[in-house]
Amino acid sequence: MPPRKLLFVINPISGGIDKEDLDARIAEFCRTHGIEPHFFHTTGEDDANRIWFLSRELRPDAIVAVGGDGTVNLVGTMLIDKEVPLGIIPQGSGNGLSKDLNIPQDFEEALRLLLDCNVHAIDTLEINGKPSLHLSDLGFNALIVKRFDEGDTRGPAAYAWHVAKEYVGYQPREYEVITDAETFRGKAFMVAIANANTFGSNAMINPEGMIDDGQFEVCILEEFPKMEGIGILYQLFNGEIHNSLRSRILQCRRATIHNVEKEYLQIDGEIIDSPERVEVMIKPGSLRVLLPRPVAGNPVG
């Protein structure tokens, strides 16, 4: 049954995409299909509380994040363990979670999905008490996220520039990963905590992971000679990293990571300092999401 009332949360500056006419385009779509639209534009000032109070007043059938991964994370984390589902209209530069959920990247197609979708419960993670919907990590990628956040330029080219600049001098760090299934001790280029598959850069760190199986993966990219970097990069972007001799993937429900050398931790694209200990647990089926109707062999669309 199509929704009757929707709250659209729009980030007006995500991804460098012009969103000046989004309200009008969404409003026209909703008018055509008999939907009552409401809009909230993020400002970076107490957005989560303001959205939540507005949603309690409006009681929408879903809250739709219109923006990039940051906007999706803002809305999604506040809907964990709630009955109201999350909708996504990708409008960022990465859109990692929406890609892993098979949500159309085209604006009009993502809008049309709201009319004919499946409400599906996906897993979320809790990392040191903070919610995580997608991918988090320690090590090289977290360093790049920090450098990217500190810079003035956005987009894939800026991200690639920071990767190239930091790669030559970066040294793998020491970690201890203890899960409910197995343990790893040693040096690693990065340690990813994966509830899904692919970073917004399209690098696939966890090709065989599922976002609704009640488990997550700790993906360890072990120490490797610099000359192997191009080959590993190729495997990341071709969905083959799990076949690499440098890759180790631990599937689990709980994990403790000892961050021996206090590397940066990023959770869903946000730097969370350099904790000595990282505790991770799965929350099965804790977030309801509007997804394409499932096809054979693919429960999330």
N, C-alpha and C positions, 0 to 999 in steps of 0.2 A: 504494500500500500504506500503510495507516494507521501512524503511528509507534508504537513499542513503549515508548520511554522519552523523557520530555521534562523539561527543566530550565526552570522558570518563575522569571524574575527579576521580583520585584514591588517597585515603589516604593510604600511605604505612605502617602505624603503627596502624591502628584502630583494636580494638578487639583482639590484640595479634595473629592475623592470618597471616601466611606467605603469602606474595603477590608477591614474587619474580618472579613468572612465569605468573602473571595475564596479563601483556601486550601481551605476546606471545599467550596465550590462547584466549584472546579477538581478537587479530589480525587475528589468524587462523579462528576463527568463522566468522569474518567479510569478510575475503577473500573468504570463502566458499559461503557466501550468497550475495556477490556483494556489500558490504558496505564499504565505505571509513572511516577508524577509525583515530581519533586523540586523543592524550593522554596529560593529565596535571596531574602532581604529586604534591599534596599539600605539603607545607613546613611550614605553619603557619605564613608566612611573606607576607602580602598583597595579600592573595590568591584570595579573591573576585574580586578585581579590575583586577588582571591579568587574571582570568578566563573570566571576562566580555569582556575585550579588545580582548582576543583570540577568543571568540565566535563571536564578531562583524566582525572579520577578516575572520573566517571560514564559518560563517552562517550555522551551523549544523542543521539537522532536529530535534535534541533533545540533551540535555546535560545529561549525565548519571552519577549519583553519585555512585561510587564504594567504599563502606566503611560503617561505622556505622552511628548512628543518627547525629553525629556532621557533617559528610560529607554531608549527606542528607540535613541538615539544612543550611549549607553553600551554597550549590547550589540552594536549593529550595527558600530560602529567596531572592536571587538575581533574581529569575525568576517570582516573584509575579508581576502581572499586565503586564506580557510579553507574547508574542505569542509562544516563544520557550518552549516546554514542558520539564518536568523533568522525567528522567528515573531513576530507582533505582536497583542496584545489591547489596543486603545486604551482608556486610562483617564485621560487628561489633559484639560486644558481646551482645547488646540489640536489636537493629533493630526494635524499637517500632513502628514507623510510617509505615514501610513496612509491618509489620504484620497486622496492622489495615487496610491496603489497599489491603490485600490478595495477596501481591506480593510473589512469591515463595522464600523460604529461601535458597534453593539449588542454587549454582552458575550457573550450566548449565541450569537449568530450568528458572532462572531469565534472562539469556542471550537469550534463545529461545523466551521469552515473547516479546522481542524487535521486533521480526518478525511478530507477530500476536497479536496486542494489541489494546486497546481502549484509545483514548485521552479524558480524563475526567477532568472537572474543579471541583476542591475541594475548600472549604473555607479556609481562613487563618484568623489569629487574629492579632490585633495590641495591644500591652501591653505597656503602657507608651511610646508609639511611636516606640517601637521595634517590628519587625515581629515575629510571632510564628506560627509554622505549626502544633504542636501536643499537648503536655501537659506541663503545667507550674504550679507552686504551691508555697504556703507559708506554713511554719510550719515544721513539722517533716521531711518530705521527702527532702525538700530543705536543711535542716541541714545535712542530710545524703549525699546529692550530694556534699555539701561543704567539708565534711570530706573525702569523696571518692576522690575528686579532689586533696586534700592536701596529700593523701597517696601515697605510692610508688607502691602499688599492684593493679592490675586491675582484672576484671572478677566478676562473680556472687558471688563467695565465699567471696571476699573482701567486696562487698556491704553488704552481709548478716552479716558479722562480725561487720561492723559499725552500722547496725540496732540493733543488739543485745547489743552492747556496750552503745548506746545512749538511748535505749528505757526505761530502768529502771528509769533513773533520769529525763526524759523529762516531762515537765509540759505543758498542753494545754495553748494557748495564746488567748487573746481577739481580736476579729475582728468585724467589721461591714461591711456587704455586702449589697449594694443597687443596685438592678437591675431594668430594665424597667418593670419587672413583680411583684417582691416581694422583701422583705428585711429580712436579718438575723442579729441578734446582740447576741453575746455571745462568750463563749470559744470554741475553736476547736483544735483538734489534728493536722489537716491540712486543708487547703483550696486550692483545685485544680481548675485550669482554663483549661477546657477540650474541645479541638476541635476534639477529637477522643475518644478512649476507654482505651487503655492498655499501661502501662509503659513498658520500655524495660525489666524490671524484670519479666514481665508477670502478674503483679498485675493489675486487671481490675477495675479502679476507676470509670468508666462511662459506664456500660455495654450496655445501650440503646442509647448512643449518635451516631449521624451520622455526617460524615465529609463534607457533601454536602447539608445540609438542611437549610443553611442560619441562623443557630442559634448555640450557644455554651452552655456549662453547667458549672456552678460553683458548684463543688462537695465538700460539707462540711462534714468532718468526725468530729462529735461533741465530746465533752469531754466524756470519758468513764473510768470506773475502770480498773486498770492494769490487773486484772484477766480476763477481757474480750478480751484481746489482741489476744490470740490464735484463738478464734472464729471469730474475725474480720479479722484476717489474712486469715483464711480459706475462708471466704466470698469473700475477695479480689481476691484470686487465683481461685475461682470457679465461678466467674461472678455473685455473689449474693449480693454484697455490697449494691445495691440499695434497697434491701429488709430489710436491717438492721435498727433497731430503732435508731441507732447512725448516720445514713447517711441521709443527706438532699441534694437534687439536685435541683438547680434553673436553669431553662432553660431561656435563654435571648438572646438579641442582643447587649446590652450594660451593663456594670457593673462598679461600683466603689467600691473598697475594701479599707477600712480604716485599715491599719496595725498598730493597736494601740500600740503594744509592739515592733514594728520594727523587726519582724522576717525576715529571709532571704527569698528572692524571687529568684526562678530559672525559666528560660525560656528555654524550650527545652533542659534541661540539663546544662545550663550555669547560674552560680550564678550572679545575678544583684543586689548586695548590699542589703540594707534593707529600701526600700522606705516607707514613712508614708502613701502614697496614691497610689493605683494602678488603673489605668483607662484601661478598656478593651472594644474593639469594634470588631465586626465581619466584615470581608471583603468577602462577598459571591462570590463563583466561581472565585477567584482571582489567582488560580494557576492551570495550566494545567499539568496533570500527565499521564504517560504511565501506564495503568492498564490492568489486565486481562479483557477479554471481559465480560460484565455483564451477570449474570444469573438471573433467575426470583426471585424477592423479594430482590435483593441485587444490588443497582445501582452502587456500586463501585467494583463490581467483585464478 
